[in-house]
Amino acid sequence: MGNVVRMARYDRAANVAAAVPSPLTLNGNKPLEWHRLDDGVMGGKSETVHSTSLDGRDGIHFTGHINTSGGGFASIRAPFENGLLADTTALRIKFRGDGKKYKVLLSDGQPSGPWGGSPSWQVDLPTRKLSSNEAAQVEILPLDSFIPSFGGRSALKKEGRSKFTFVASEMKQLGLMLSLKLSDGSNNPEETFGEGIFEFSLFVESIETISSKIQSGHDGSRETCKGDDL
């Protein structure tokens, strides 16, 4: 009964109205404005508190607490205009984590929960716990590695991915999530998620779209020919 009451009280519209503008932009357009979408929408007790700085760095700080009693996810979402460029092949993300395994989400902005009509495309983002003076992690996330999902249920386990087509120009929302489910629908292990009530912290310093081939540098590092800040 408690879950039903919390679902009824969850004010998604108010969360959207209270969106936090960040320094991150998409293709030079207006700053991305992030709102929270937690498991309270389904009666859970997790909660996000997000801001735009950490230790003097600018970006988006996705933090808060997870409560696995009756729920198990927290997220922030940011709509963007005009979709991704059609020739976008990957996202490049620079971040500072806490050792947990997060997810990066792309969607057309329509509801994609258990009863949604279009999927949320998700990819896992493993993190290391870093000290403030350590260099941030950088990962390149190819768009063809994103998996369609409906509310934590991977479409790979039901209809099959072939039923869904990722169209870059139709993507209108970016998201960050910590969930008890990974992008393929399997359980996020306790060592990269948590148990009971626990805090989390992911700080994203930059996100870029990559629309040309990824090249290998002479030192083995990965470089991009072209990118646009998100």
ABEGO torsion letter per residue (X at the ends): XAAAAAAAABBAAAAAAABBBBABBBGGBBBBBBBBBBAAAAGBABBBBBBABBGGBBEBBBBEBBBABGBGBBBBBBBBBGEBBAABABBBBBBBBAGBBBBBBBBAGBBABAABABBBBBBBBBBBBBBAABBBBBBBBBAAABBBBBGGBBAAABAEAAABBBBAAABABBBBBBBABBAAGBBBBAAABEBEBBBBBBBBABBBBBABBBBBBAAGBBBBABBBBX
